[in-house]
């Protein structure tokens, strides 16, 4: 077991992705991104947020004018938005076409010409496996209609298409996913919605149900069922129920090899007297073949899981000790 110090509040927000069999990149809380040794847990380096903020302000000036700026930590105390710092990171992803890791960033902007004008600026931050070669890709700041709902993560279909996850219980639309397209100006702009596809509302507030590729097909995990499609033709997909009808919600599913996947599922922890999480091994038909581990959600709050080689890693938050820990399974 690898243990991490609690950083950045928001106990259930921890996302870890493997760089290789020895190192991984972690997002702990809402403000820390770091490279660490998988075996020892030692942090190798943190991402340089000063470089990110400086690059971000260049984009803000170009898109909205140089009278907008990112406030310093002390000045941000008068922000109308929740948060001690003027920025938050959410939803660490990997964009294979660029061979870079990316993360959603939400930044507070102040207006030098109007003290009452405070806005949020949304962007993606891309970086390599060494937390270097940082690149900012803004979302269109003029589109205000759906911006507040997508910051829970998402997935990519190629470099120029990104689907972002809205929180199902915070809106009344008939969709949960928004499609953004990368323009020639290198800005993501709202293009479409995945109409009629909604995730189960049973899950933690910061959780998003991801998309994964398995045996030449793509699958979007909706919690209580799957949505499957081939290639980039997501509109031509169809719903696929899990073979076992059980009162569980699948928060994460990741391929392990060509015949197996691993999944983390929870019961209805809101009403069940024994809130429980399970780590399952499932076969290529998505049937559960084995319970790998079982968790009491009152003690170990699930954060994320990932696979590398034949190993499975689960990131949890320890309620009693107020610390994150990473479990490894072979």
RAKA-V574181 format. One record per run of one state. SS is the DSSP state (H for helix, E for strand, - for the rest). FROM is the first residue (numbers start at 1). TO is the last residue. If there is no record, write none. Layout:
<<SS:FROM:TO> <SS:FROM:TO>>
//
This chain:
<<-:1:1> <E:2:4> <-:5:13> <E:14:18> <-:19:22> <E:23:28> <-:29:31> <E:32:37> <-:38:42> <E:43:46> <-:47:48> <H:49:64> <-:65:67> <E:68:69> <-:70:74> <H:75:78> <-:79:86> <E:87:95> <-:96:99> <E:100:111> <-:112:113> <E:114:127> <-:128:134> <E:135:139> <-:140:146> <H:147:149> <-:150:150> <E:151:151> <-:152:153> <E:154:156> <-:157:160> <E:161:165> <-:166:167> <H:168:170> <-:171:176> <E:177:182> <-:183:187> <E:188:193> <-:194:210> <E:211:214> <-:215:216> <E:217:221> <-:222:224> <E:225:229> <-:230:233> <H:234:236> <-:237:237> <E:238:241> <-:242:248> <E:249:257> <-:258:259> <E:260:266> <-:267:275> <E:276:283> <-:284:287> <E:288:296> <-:297:299> <E:300:308> <-:309:310> <E:311:318> <-:319:322> <E:323:329> <-:330:330>>
//
